[in-house]
Amino acid sequence: MEGIRPVWEAIEQEAPIERLLVAPELLDSDSAARLVEGQESAGLPSAHLGAAAFGSLSERDQPTGLAAIVRTAFTTVSELVVSDDSIFVALDRSSGPGNLGAIVRTADSVGASGVVLMGDSADPYDPQAVRASMGSIFSVPLARAPDLEETLAWAAKGLQVVTTSAHAQVEHYSVRYRLPLLLVLGSESHGLSLAALQRGELSVRIPMRGSASSLNLAVAAGALLYEIRRQESEGGTNQ
């Protein structure tokens, strides 16, 4: 992972960092330099590189001189911790790492308890996903599941399952949600199948008023998650 803020966030979240990569010539942030010095003093291994060597590793046009090698951390759905106010997001074959990272960031912002990646999903540790998550990739539990069936079997232990589709009959703000909850989103290109859509206790859609036929997946996730939390703040969920 690369960049001052993502690395800073990873350190703050106590992510399993194996080594810092530092280019002193490029690191023009005093606070970042102090961060590196503090981590090195605490025993975190680091490698100091020249500007050219760091640039050859970087995916940025203007590298900031700080990166980190971080171990991935996946769990299974059965290991996710469910509480009375939990919200989980399940993504079915999410293919875009940028969208995935943005959804993880949004899930973090509403206090979600985890994100489940079903099937052949994008890698949440892809550099693009890490950048889009702005560090949230290290604070939201990530679980892998082979398919929707395994996820629904886990959710049957008390979670309300909400499926989403542009073809659902009910608008997302016209229903009452119940926590704990699992929000299931399909891929941006294909959405959820009709069979998957029907597996939800609720099936909702986001109304479209203009000429656009669909929303970006991360934007849709944000609209749905914030509506769920809004109802909770008004006493509409957990009922």
N, C-alpha and C positions, 0 to 999 in steps of 0.2 A: 504494500500500500504506500501511497506517495502523497506528500503535502503536509504542511505544518498543522493545519486544523485536524485532518483525519488522524494523524499520528498522535496529536495531543489528546484527542478524544479516546483513542485506543488506550493510551496510558491512563487517562482518568477512569476508564471503565475496567482497568486491570485486565485487559486483553492479554492472551498468551504470546507476548512479543519475544521472539528469539534473538533478534539483533536489530539495532538501529543502523541505518546507512546515512552517512553525513558527508556533505560536501561543504567544508567551511568557506570556500570562496563564494559559494552561492547563497549561503545562509545569512541573509542580511537582517534577520529579525533578532533583536537582543533577547526578547522573551523566549524565543525558540532556542537560541544558543544556551540560555540559562537552563532551559528544560533538558537539553541534551547533557549538559554538564552535571545536572542533578541526577539524571538517570545513570550516567556513567559512574558517578560517585557511589550510587546505590548498588552497583554491580551488574547493571544491564550491559551485555556485550554490544560493541559498536564497531563499525568499520568506517574509517575516514577515507574518502575518495577525492580525487581531483575533479575539477569541473567537467572535463571532457568525459571521464569515465562515468560520472554520475549521469551526464546527459545522454550517454549511450544506453543507459538503463531506463531513462525517464520516458513517459508517454506524453509529456507536456512540452509545449513550445518554449516555455520559460520556466524551467525547473526551479523549485524553491530551495533545494539542497537538503531536504529531509525526507527519508522514507523508512520503512520498517518491514521486516520479515515477520509475519504473524501466523501462528498455527490456526487452522480452521477448527471450528467447534460446532459440530452437529449433535443433535439428540434425536430421539424417536418420539412419536406422538404419545406413547404410553408414559414417557418420562416428563411430559409437560405438566406443570403444576396448575391446577384449576382452583380458583377461589370464587366467591359469590359474585364478584363484579368483573370476572375475566371476559375479555374479548380476544378471540383468536382469528387470524386470517389464514385461509387456505387458498393456495394458488395452484390451479390445474394447468400444468404444462406452460408456465410463464416463460416466454422465450427471450424477452428483452432484458439484459442486465441493468440497463439504466432505469427502466420501469420498476424492476424488482428492488433496486436500491432505494428508489423514491418511495415505494410502498412500505418498505421496512422503516424508513424515516418517519413516514406518516403514522404507521402503527405505533412507533415509539412515542410520538407526540400525543397520542390519545391514551397512552398507558396500556397498550395491548400486552397480553401475556405470552404471545408467541406467534410466529409465522410458520405455517406448514407448507412445504414445497412438495407437490404431488407429481408423480410421473417424471417425464423427461424435462426437468425445469432448468432454467438458466442458473449459472453458478453465482450465488450471492457474494462470493469472494473474487469474482471477476473485477479487475481494477475499475471498470466503469460502474459496477454496482456499488463498490466500496465508496467511490467518490460521491455517487448520488445519495448514499445513505448518510453522509456527513458524520460518520462515526457511530450511527445507531446500529450498524451491523454487529457491534460488540455489546450492545445493551439489551437487545431483543432476542429471546431464545429462538433458535432456528431448528426446525425438525424436518426430516425427510420421511415421506411415505410413498410406497410404490404406486398407490392409486387412491381413488376416492373411497373405495370400499373400506380400506383399512382406516381411513380417517373418520368415516361415518361410524364405524364400529366403536371407535374410541369416543366420539362425540355422543353416542347413545347413552353414555353414563350420566347424562344430565344437562348437556348443552343444547340450547336452541340452535338449529341449523337454518341459516338463511342463505338461500341461493340467489344468484343475480343473473339477469339477462335482459337485453333490450326487448325480448319477446314476452317477458312476464306481464301479467295483467294488472298488478298492483304497483302503485308508485311508492317509492321508498319512504316518503315522509307521511304516508297515510296509514301506516300500520304501527302497532306497539311492539317493541322488542322486549325480550326477556333475557336477562343475564343469569348465568354465564352463556356466552353465545359464540358460535362459529360462523364466520362470514366466508362463503365460498365464491371465489371469482374464477372465471374461465380465462383462457388465453385471449389476448387482444385480437388475434386473427380469427379464432374460431368460436370463442365464448364457450359456455357450458352446453353440453348436449341436452336434448329434451329429456332424456332419461335421468340425467344428473339434476336438471332443474327441478324435476318432480320429487326428488328426494328431500327437498327442504321442507321444514315445517312452515316457513314463509318463503315465497319467491317474489322478488321485487325488481323493479326497474327504475332507472333515473329518467325522468321525463325530458324530452328533447323538444325545444321550442323553435329552433332555427332550422337551417337547411342541413346541418351536420347530422349524419346518421348514427354516429357513435362518439363516445368519449375516450380519450386516452385512459388506459387502465389505471395508472397511478392517480389521475384526477378523479376517476369514478370511485376508487377505493377511499380517497379522502372525503368525498361527499357522503358516502355511506357510513364511514366510521364516525365522522363528526355528528351526523344525525343520530346515531346510536348513543353517543355520549351526551348529546344535547337532551335527549329524552331522559337519560339517567339523571341529569342535573335538575330536571323538572319533576322527577319522581315517576316517570313513565315506564321505566324498566324495572326489573326485579319484581314484577307483579304478575 
